[in-house]
Amino acid sequence: MGFLSRIRRLISGQTDIAGVINVYAPVSGKIVAIEKVPDAVFSEKIVGDGLAIEPKGHQILAPIDGTIGKIFETNHAFSIESNQGLEIFVHFGIGTVELRGNGFTRIAEEGQEVKMGDPIVEFDLAYLKEHADSLLTPVLIANMEDIQALEKKQGHLEAGKDVIFSVKL
């Protein structure tokens, strides 16, 4: 995502991204260190840095104002980019791609402008508890090369109301 967003910024005349952005909880639950996610792609920060949430509830919300970049065909993950250039990737659970969309209902669409707190995907928590390898939901910064500082929060949180991390671009 980083390369394409850089091209979009150059075409639009926006060459530098700057500022501090608060990223809000896309799901309610308890914050877990990204290193504890049982998948090396996330725990070793291959996709990006961030944290995971042990979810409760039934919806995944937009964690920032921005544009939905990609919603996976199976509806278990999506990317969103803020107007300032921050790129966030939300991936519900581990092993959820193998469920082929079962347990998820898409609400938003790719390319859609959303506000923080807008619903993106609904999920069936009971079904997913039974069928997924893990419910830990990574929330990652996909363009770490643009980040000067990242302040992660801890504890329990409510979707759309609590900041999970602050990012300085």
C-alpha positions as CSV (number, residue, x, y, z in Angstrom):
1,M,0.0,0.0,0.0
2,G,2.8,2.5,0.8
3,F,4.1,2.8,-2.8
4,L,0.6,3.4,-4.3
5,S,-0.3,5.9,-1.7
6,R,2.9,7.8,-2.3
7,I,2.1,7.9,-6.1
8,R,-1.5,9.2,-5.3
9,R,0.0,11.9,-3.0
10,L,2.5,13.0,-5.7
11,I,-0.2,13.1,-8.4
12,S,-2.5,15.2,-6.1
13,G,0.4,17.5,-5.2
14,Q,0.6,16.4,-1.6
15,T,4.3,15.4,-1.1
16,D,4.6,15.4,2.6
17,I,2.5,13.8,5.3
18,A,2.6,15.3,8.7
19,G,0.7,15.5,12.0
20,V,-0.6,13.3,14.8
21,I,-3.5,11.0,14.2
22,N,-5.4,9.1,16.9
23,V,-6.5,5.6,15.8
24,Y,-9.6,4.4,17.5
25,A,-10.6,0.9,18.4
26,P,-12.3,-0.9,15.4
27,V,-13.7,-3.5,17.8
28,S,-14.4,-3.5,21.5
29,G,-12.3,-5.8,23.7
30,K,-9.0,-6.1,25.4
31,I,-5.7,-4.9,23.9
32,V,-3.0,-7.6,23.4
33,A,0.6,-7.1,22.3
34,I,1.0,-7.7,18.6
35,E,3.9,-10.1,19.5
36,K,1.3,-12.5,21.1
37,V,-0.7,-13.0,17.9
38,P,-0.3,-16.7,16.9
39,D,0.8,-15.9,13.3
40,A,4.3,-14.8,12.5
41,V,3.1,-12.4,9.7
42,F,1.6,-10.3,12.5
43,S,3.8,-11.1,15.6
44,E,7.0,-10.4,13.7
45,K,5.5,-7.2,12.3
46,I,6.0,-8.2,8.7
47,V,2.8,-6.4,7.7
48,G,3.4,-3.5,10.1
49,D,3.5,-2.5,13.7
50,G,0.4,-2.1,15.9
51,L,-1.5,-4.2,18.4
52,A,-4.2,-6.8,18.6
53,I,-7.6,-6.8,20.2
54,E,-9.3,-9.7,21.8
55,P,-12.8,-8.8,20.4
56,K,-16.3,-8.7,21.7
57,G,-19.4,-7.3,20.1
58,H,-20.6,-7.8,16.5
59,Q,-19.1,-5.0,14.3
60,I,-15.8,-3.8,13.0
61,L,-15.8,0.0,12.7
62,A,-13.6,2.4,10.8
63,P,-10.6,3.3,13.1
64,I,-10.0,6.6,11.4
65,D,-11.6,9.0,8.9
66,G,-10.5,7.9,5.4
67,T,-11.1,5.8,2.3
68,I,-11.5,2.1,2.3
69,G,-8.7,0.7,0.2
70,K,-9.4,-3.0,0.1
71,I,-11.9,-5.3,1.7
72,F,-10.9,-8.9,1.3
73,E,-13.4,-11.1,-0.6
74,T,-13.9,-13.1,2.6
75,N,-14.7,-9.9,4.5
76,H,-12.3,-10.7,7.4
77,A,-9.9,-7.9,6.7
78,F,-9.7,-4.4,5.2
79,S,-7.3,-1.5,4.7
80,I,-8.1,2.2,5.2
81,E,-6.1,5.3,4.4
82,S,-6.5,8.7,6.0
83,N,-6.3,11.9,4.1
84,Q,-3.0,12.6,5.8
85,G,-1.6,9.3,4.4
86,L,-1.8,7.0,7.4
87,E,-2.5,3.4,6.2
88,I,-4.3,1.1,8.7
89,F,-4.8,-2.7,8.1
90,V,-7.4,-4.5,10.3
91,H,-7.5,-8.3,10.2
92,F,-10.2,-10.1,12.2
93,G,-8.8,-13.3,13.8
94,I,-6.4,-15.9,12.6
95,G,-7.5,-18.7,10.3
96,T,-10.6,-16.6,9.3
97,V,-9.7,-16.5,5.6
98,E,-10.3,-20.3,5.5
99,L,-13.9,-19.7,6.6
100,R,-14.6,-18.2,3.1
101,G,-16.6,-15.3,4.4
102,N,-18.8,-17.3,6.8
103,G,-19.3,-15.4,10.0
104,F,-18.9,-12.0,8.3
105,T,-21.2,-9.5,6.5
106,R,-19.8,-6.6,4.6
107,I,-21.4,-3.2,5.2
108,A,-18.9,-0.8,3.5
109,E,-17.4,-1.0,0.0
110,E,-14.0,-0.5,-1.4
111,G,-13.3,3.1,-2.3
112,Q,-15.9,4.4,0.1
113,E,-15.2,7.5,2.2
114,V,-15.9,6.7,5.8
115,K,-15.8,8.5,9.1
116,M,-14.2,7.1,12.3
117,G,-16.8,4.8,13.9
118,D,-18.7,3.9,10.7
119,P,-19.4,0.2,10.5
120,I,-17.3,-1.7,7.9
121,V,-18.1,-5.4,8.6
122,E,-20.5,-7.2,11.0
123,F,-19.3,-10.5,12.5
124,D,-20.9,-13.5,14.3
125,L,-18.7,-13.8,17.4
126,A,-20.2,-17.2,18.5
127,Y,-19.6,-18.7,15.0
128,L,-16.1,-17.4,14.8
129,K,-15.2,-18.5,18.3
130,E,-16.1,-22.0,17.2
131,H,-14.4,-22.0,13.8
132,A,-11.4,-19.6,13.8
133,D,-7.9,-20.5,15.1
134,S,-7.8,-17.3,17.1
135,L,-10.0,-14.3,17.5
136,L,-7.1,-11.9,18.2
137,T,-7.6,-9.0,15.7
138,P,-4.5,-7.2,14.6
139,V,-4.8,-3.5,13.9
140,L,-1.6,-2.4,12.1
141,I,0.1,0.6,10.5
142,A,0.9,-0.6,7.0
143,N,3.2,2.4,6.1
144,M,5.6,2.3,9.1
145,E,8.3,4.0,6.9
146,D,6.2,7.3,7.2
147,I,5.9,7.1,11.0
148,Q,8.0,9.1,13.3
149,A,6.4,7.9,16.6
150,L,3.9,5.4,17.7
151,E,2.2,5.5,21.2
152,K,0.3,2.3,22.0
153,K,-2.4,2.2,24.6
154,Q,-3.2,-0.7,27.0
155,G,-6.3,-2.2,28.7
156,H,-9.9,-2.6,27.7
157,L,-11.6,-0.5,25.2
158,E,-14.9,0.3,23.4
159,A,-15.1,0.4,19.6
160,G,-15.3,3.9,18.1
161,K,-14.7,5.6,21.5
162,D,-11.3,4.7,22.8
163,V,-7.9,5.5,21.2
164,I,-5.7,2.4,20.7
165,F,-2.7,4.3,19.5
166,S,-1.5,7.8,18.5
167,V,0.7,8.1,15.4
168,K,3.0,10.9,14.5
169,L,3.6,11.3,10.8
